[in-house]
Amino acid sequence: MEIIISHNNKEISLIEYSLCDTFAGEMLVAQYADAVCFIAFVEQLGIDATLNELCSRFPKAKLRQICNTYNPTRLQPQKILLVGTKFQIEIWQTLLSVNYGETATYSEIASKAGYPKAIRATASAIGRNPISYIIPCHRIIPASKDAGNYHWGKNIKRCLLKNEGIILP
């Protein structure tokens, strides 16, 4: 998978998005050109709030809904576009090292990214992950080993982890 990095969301003028059904619920998949730039589960916030979040991440872009059968839970995208600060992008790239069927704690991710004392900032960056599921923020759990928080809801997080064979208390 090719990762395209940008620190400027203002140059993006058109985002195309589609909705698809997955084992974890309805998913919104957005792309700029041929790169996936946003993936969200719709259930927790609803479609309007999810689209508002997409708009807030790309404020100059026009949105266009398309009919697309692509489902990221079945096939990994060839390209993703990460738009964020240098720190956020480093954290998101570190998340990609957490393998399917495994979990890591926030402090482990902070240390692995080279910021061992920045656990809260790391957790904040993880919470802002724009490409859920593909960048596996759902695999990050608190030191207490419970499910912890998940932007798209604890039920979705538990479903994603269960699909990978991980059962949390």
C-alpha positions, 0 to 999 in steps of 0.5 A: 500500500502506498502512503501519500502524505500531506500537511495541507488539506486546503489543496484538495478540491473534490472528495468522492465518497460512497457507503458500503455495508461491512460486518461491523456496520455501515462504512463511509469511504472517501477518496481524493483522486485514487487515494482513500483519505477517510474511512468512518463507521456511520452508526455512532454519529449518523450519516450527517455528523459523519459527513460533517466530520469529513467536511471539517477535515477537508474544508475547501473540498466539494463532496460528491457521492458515488456508487462504488462497490469497494469495501475496505474490509475485503480488500486493502486500498492501493493508496491512502492519503494522510493529511495531518501534522508531522506528529499525527502522521508519525503516530498513524504510520506507527499504528500500521505496525500493529499486526492483525490479531494483536493489540498494543497500548497507547504507551507502547505506540508512543514509545515505538514512535519515538515519543515515550513521554507523549502518551496523551498526545499519542492517544489524541492523534490516534483518536483523530485517525482519518482512515479507520480500519485500514490504519488500525486504531481499533487495536490500541487499548489502554494499559488496563487491557479493556476496550477503552474508547473508540471514535466510532463507538465501543461496540464497533471496536469490540466487533472489529477486534472480535473479527480478529480473534481478540476478546476483551473483558 
